[in-house]
Amino acid sequence: MLSCLRRGFDLLRQHHKRELDLAAVPKDCEETYAMLRRADSLGVFQVESRAQMASLPKMKPSKFYDLVIQVAIIRPGPIQGDMVHPYLRRRWGLEQPVYPKPSPEHGHSDELKNVLGRTLGVPLFQEQAMRVAIVAAGFTPNGADQLRRAMATFKHTQGVSMYRDRLVGGMVKRGYDPELAERVFKQIEGFGSYGFPESHAASFAHLAYASSWLKRHHPAVFAAALLNSQPMGFYAPAQIVSDAKKHEVLVRPLDINASDWDSTLEFDLGSNDQHALRLGLRLASGLAEEEGRQIVKTRRSGNGSPYSSVEEVARRSGVSRKAIEALAEADAFASLGASRRDAMWDAKAIEHDIPPLLQLAENFLGEAGLIQEPAPVLPAEAKGQSVVLDYAATGLSLREHPLALLRPTLSKLGYHDTNFLNTAEPGTSVRLPGIVLMRQRPGTAKGIVFITLEDEFGVANLVIYTNVGERDRAAMIGSGLMVAEGKIEREVEHAEVPITHLICRRLIDRTDLLRSLNTAQPNLDLGKVVLGRADEVRRPHPGPARTKAKMPTSRDFR
């Protein structure tokens, strides 16, 4: 994220004439916190995961220290230590913080309140665990540091019993109630294997706030910086671009005469932040960075003369035929009036090594061409084919969403969409199709799997309990397009925005519907080749070898 923010600040300087760095990002921006309370945090550092998005509307951050706690509390340790719900109930005012007290002769009654007051009586940070040991149990500073070091190994060693005896025994000796003393130790034990130092959480919160501010006030800059920093985070370029469009950023396609290697910004008063996002050549799967930059460099040289044909790109830049094919597949020549199929035909016809006799003969007639045969008249692509080929070449499409093309078929089958999911009453039965974006199986979830689906209207969060996951394992793991049947569960109380989940009772693999979009190339499997299994991360290919792009997700089953 540091590199992403640096790129974002560079774009701000270039296009908005504004000098910013981490220290100069405006503080205490209410609009930024309001965006986070809506869980509008795709791409934002540390708070973009599904668990964080579900927590933000309930946590309702309004100041910086709220973000410090947000970063620290949605972790395996605090969840295992049963700290999340007590903290939220106290934050909502449903219960009062409880601070165990020693006997009057052993210390001040507020000694633990002074340690745990900022976190409402819930120990969240390593420093707090050390202070509790010193203040309440009589540990020396060195002994408290040994406790901090030992916490990470509690699950793997027998040290837990020794420290329980020392901490609980020390607190009871000073007059603390044994049951409350045991509860304090259980909390410390629970988060010990993944407890943050407060300074660590504050540093992460600083980056979370800076990236949130950039997303809120300069969404085009933020999207460009994210795209140019891939691979990183939970989301693939397709979701980043889709999110930018939802924030009213105009997105322009990859173009041989307009795109740089990186995604860039172009002045446009009709776009949010007065700049449109131009996709970069880096998104063309299989295009080596060296050749991509060479194409841009050549275009800028010679008074910035634009390319006029596929052949001219090959002749002027000298890049390989495979590089030209990668750009043709990405539909980068559309602005020249060349369809993807025409450009692919020209790319495959390019001959850098023209036979000497033919070259000698053509020299009498003028400059030798690299394309040695006339182009045929090729049929136009169907809508579905164009979308499939866009995903195959760049990992995204600026045309219609695949499910928008399938919607007539899906409606006939009695399937719903995310608009229905988000407006129907809780408890309503739903049959929801969607492209699988993400699969997660946290170690703290007792085998429960969380899946995120996407259709043309938005995303849906699925909850798959162990019995359903075991029965429908093949669909759960292998689907490109999944149909989830279940009931709606929605949290409204104490949340800034409704939090909706689909509790699944059945999973069905309908990747076959995606394959039907690509009628002209039945061997190109959109479910596997384009969308992938949603447990793979797409990375820019370093060399000229052609690879099929996938529509990826990240951190699945982690």
RAUR-V984898 format. One record per helix or strand of 3 or more residues. SS is the DSSP state (~ for helix, > for strand). FROM is the first residue (numbers start at 1). LEN is the number of residues. If there is no record, write none. Layout:
SS | FROM | LEN
SS | FROM | LEN
//
This chain:
~ | 2 | 15
~ | 22 | 3
~ | 30 | 8
~ | 50 | 10
~ | 64 | 10
~ | 76 | 5
~ | 84 | 8
~ | 104 | 3
~ | 111 | 9
~ | 126 | 12
~ | 141 | 11
~ | 159 | 15
~ | 178 | 15
~ | 198 | 20
~ | 219 | 9
~ | 237 | 10
> | 264 | 4
~ | 272 | 3
> | 275 | 4
~ | 281 | 3
~ | 289 | 16
~ | 310 | 8
~ | 321 | 9
~ | 334 | 3
~ | 340 | 10
~ | 356 | 8
~ | 383 | 12
~ | 402 | 11
~ | 418 | 6
> | 429 | 12
> | 449 | 6
> | 459 | 6
~ | 466 | 6
~ | 473 | 6
> | 481 | 11
> | 499 | 11
~ | 511 | 5
~ | 526 | 5
//
